[in-house]
C-alpha cells in the first residue's frame, strides 16, 4: 500500500550548501552538472563500442559545446516563450539584467533543444563531423539530463502540478503557490505573516519569501498556520522525471541498441518527448499569466510540432542511403 502524502507540506531546501543568505550551491545547478556528466558517459559508451565519427577524446569537447547551447537556448527560450519582460527589465542588484538572473530560475526545455541543435551545427562544421550523428548522440544523453532537472524542479518546489483530490496518495502542498495568489487570496496570509519570527526591518524583505524560508527551516508555527491554506497538488515534476527521463531514455536505448541511420534516434527523441510532454502537461499547473488555447498549455503547443517533425524525420532519415552509425551494444565482428 502506497504511503499517503496528502498531509505532506513541501519544505525541501533548494540549496545543497548555503554559504550565506541567498548564496551557495543549489540542487538545480548540481542537477545540470549530473545530467551533463551522465550524458558524457553515455555518449562515450557509444563512441567506444559503436560506430561513430568521433573518438573518445572528442566527447568532452562535444558535451561542453552542447552544454553552452543548452544554457543559452534554454534561457533565451524561456524569455521568448514565457516571460519577454526579462529582455528589458533591469535592477539595481547583481546581475542587473533580469535575463542574466538564472539563479531565480527560468529555463525552457524547448529552447534548450534549439540551442543544442545550433551548437552542434557549429561544432560539426568546425570539427568535420556528421551533424546528424551529433544530434543523435545528444538526443541519447538528453533524457537523463531531463530526469535530473525535473527532480531539481521538485526540490525547488517550482513548476508544480494542478490541484488534485486531497486523498490522492501522492498529493503534495507547495508553499510557492502563494506567489501566484490573487489579492483576495493573499488576505488569508496575514496570520501566517504574524507567525513569522521578528526580524529587523533591513532583513524582512519580501514576506512571502520569509514564509517559504521559515517553512524550509522547520518553523512549526508557520507550518501549522500555512498548511490548511494550501491546495493539494499533483507532484507533476516527478511525473515528468519518470516520463521525460526514464521512459524516453528506454525507448531510445531500444532503438539504438545497434547502429541505425543518422537522425533516426533524434527523430524518436522528438516524438517520444513530445508525446509525454503533451500528456504530462495535463497534470502540471499552467504558467501564470499565459492563457490556455483550446485547453492546451504553451508547453503542449510547443510539443506538437516536435511530434510531427520527429515522425517526418524518422521516415526521411530511414530512407537515406548513408552508413548506419551509433549503437550502445557491442557489435559482433563478422569473420571472412
N, C-alpha and C positions, 0 to 999 in steps of 0.2 A: 504494500500500500504506500502511495506517494505521500511524503510529509506535506502538510499544508503550510503554505507561505502567505496565507490570506492576511495574517496579522503582521507580516514582516514589513518593517519600515526600512527602506534603503538608507544605509548610513556608511557606506564604504568611502574611504578617503581617496581622492584622485591622486594623491601624492604617495609614491613608494617611499621617498625620503624627502622631507621638507626641511631645508636648511634655515629658512626664516619665513615669515608670513608671506605666502604667495610665491615663494621662490624655492625650487627644488626639482627633484626628478619625478616626473609624472608617469603613471602607468600608461598613459596614452603614447608618450614618446617611446617607452620601453616596448610597447606593442608593435610599433613600426620597426624598431630595431630587431625584434624577434622575427617579424614577418620577412624582412629582407634577409636575415641570416638563414632561416629555413628555406626560403626561396633560392638562395645561393647554393645550399646543399643539394636541393632537388635538381637544379639546372646542372650543377657539376656532375651529378649522377648520370644524367642523360648524356652529357658530353663525354664521359669516360666509358660508358658501356654501350651507348647507342651510336647512331650515325649523325655526325654534326660537322659543320664547317668551323666550329670553334675548337680551341684547345682548352684544357682545364685551366691554364693560367690566364685565359681571356675572360673567364666567367666573372671575376671580381670587377673588372672594368665595366663589363656589361651591366652588372647589377647596380653599380654606382650611378651609371648613366640613367638607368631605368628609375632609380630612386629619385634622382633630381627631377625627372619628368613627372613622376607621380606626385611629388610635393608641389611643384609649380602648377601642374594641371589641376590637382585636387583643390588647391586654394583658389586659383582663378576661376575654376568651375563653380565652386561654392558661391563666390561673389557674383558670378554671372547668372547662375540659375536660381539662387535663393536669396541673396542679400546684396543688391547692387550698390547700396549705400556705403559699403566698405570701400569702394573705389574713391569716394570723395569725402570721407569722414576722417578728420584729424583730431588729435587730442594733445594735451599738454604733457602727458606722461609717455614714457618709452613704450612701444617703438614709434609713437607719434602718429603713425598712419595705421588706421584700423585694418587695412588689408594685410599688414605685416603682423598683426596681433594674433598669431596662431595659437598662443598659449590659452586663449579664450575659446578655442575650438572652432570648427567650421571648415570641414573638408568634404568635397563631393566625390564619391567613388566614380561617377561617370566622367567627371573632369580628370580624375587621376588616370583613367583608362586612355583618354585622349592624349594626356601629357606623356604617357608611356609610349604610345604609338609614335608620336612625333620624335621623342628621344631616340627610339630605336631606328627611325628613318635616318636621323643624323648620324648615329653610331654606325649603322650598316654602310652608309656611303663613305665614311671616313676610314673604316677598317676593312672594307671589301667583303662583307658578309652578306648572306641572304637575309633581306629584311623580313620576309615571310617566316623564315625559320626562327629569327629572333623573337618575333611576335608569338610564335608557338611556345618558345621557351618561357617567355614572360607570362603567358596565359597559364602555363602549367604551375608556375610558382605563385600566381596571384591569389588563389583561393585560401591558402594558408595565411597569407597576409591579411585577407579579409576576415578570417576567423579571429586572429589576434586583435584586429581593430574593433570588431564588434564586442569582444569581451571587454576591451577598454571602454567602449561606449557604456556598457552596463556598469562598470566600476565607477565611471563618472556620473552615472545616473542621468544621462542625456539620451535624446532620441528614443524616449520611452514609448510604450505601446498605448493602444486605445483602452478605454475603460472596459472592464470585464466583470463578470459575476464575482462578488466578494468571496464566494465559497469555492471559486476555481482554485485548485491546489497550487498553481504556480503564480497566483496573483501577488503583485508587489506594489507598494506605495512609494512613489518617488517624490522627495521634498522639492526637487527642482521644478515640479509642477507649478509652484506658486509664482514663478516668473511669468507664467502665461495667464494668470488670473485677471479678470476684469476688475474695475474699480469697486463694484458691488461685492464681488467675492473677497476682495482684499480687506474689507471691513471686518471679516471674521478673524483676521490675523492679529488683531490688537491684543487679545490675551496671550498669544504666542510671543509678541514683542515684549509684553510686560514680564514674561518669564525669562527673558534674556538676562544674563549677569550684567551688573552695572559696569560700564566702560567709560573712560574719559572721552570727551567729545572728539578728540583727534583720532580715536580708534574705532568710533562707532561705524562709520562708513555706511554702506548700504545695509539696511535692516534685514532684507531678505537673505543677503549673503551671510549675515551674522547668524540667522536662524539655521541655515544649512550647516554652517561650521559648528554650531552648538550641537546639532544632531550628530554630526560626524564625531564630535568629541565625547558623545555619550551623556549629554546633559539630560537627565531623566525628566525633569520638569518640562523642558521644551518638547521632548519627545512625546510625553503623555498629552500635552496640550495640542500638538500639531497632528498627531496620528489620526484622530477622528475626522479631521477636516479634509484629509487627502482621499483621492479616488483609487480604488484597487485597479491595477492595470496589468495588461499582458507584458511580460518581460521580452518584448519583441527583439531586443538586442541579442538575446540568447537564441531566439528562433533564427535570426539572421546568421549568427555564428555557425549554427548547425547546418543551415541550408546553403548559404553563400560560401561557407568554408568547407565543411566536411563533405556534403553531398556533391557539390560542384567538383571538388577535387577527386572524389571517387569516380565520377563519370569520366573526367579527363584521364585519370590513371588507367581506366579500362580502354579508352580509345587509343592511348599512346603506349600501350604495353609493347607494341612493336612499331617499327618505322612506318610513317604514313606521309602522304603528300603535304608539303608545306601549306600552312594556313588552315588545314582541317581542324587541328587542335584549337587554334584561335577561334574558328567558327563555332566549334562546340562550346567553348567558354562563353561566347556571346549568347548563344541560345540558352544554355542551362542557367547562366547567371541572370539573364533577362527574365526567364520564366519564374525562377524562385523569387526574384526581387518583386515582380508583379504580384505574386501570391502573398509574400510576407508583408507587403505594404498594407494589406487589408487589416493587419493586426497592429500596425505602427501608427502612432498619433501623427496626423498630417502636420507639416511645418507651419508654425504660427505665421499668419498673415498671407499665406499662399493658398488661394482658393482651389477647391476641387473642381475639375472639369468632368462632367458626366460621372461623378463619384470616383474618379481616378485622381490619384495624387500626382504631383510633379515627378516624383521618382518613378511611378508607373509609366507615365507618358514617355519619359526618357528611356525606359527599358524596352518598350515595344519596338522601336527601331533596331535595338540590339538583336532581338529575336529574329526579326525579318531579315536583317542584314546578315546575321550569322547563318541562317538557313541558305541564303543565296551564296555566301562564301563557301560553305561546305560543298554545295553542288558544283560550283565552278572550279574550286581547288581540286576536287576529286577527279576532274576530267583533264587536268593539265598533264602534259607529257613531260614531267620532271621527275628527278630521283626522289625516292622516299627518304625522309630524314627522321632523326629522333629515336624514340623508344627507350623506356627505362629498364626493361628486362634484358639481360644479356642475350645476344642473338647467337644461335648455333652457327658455327662456321661450316660452310659446305666443303666437302673434300672431292677432289678430282682425281 
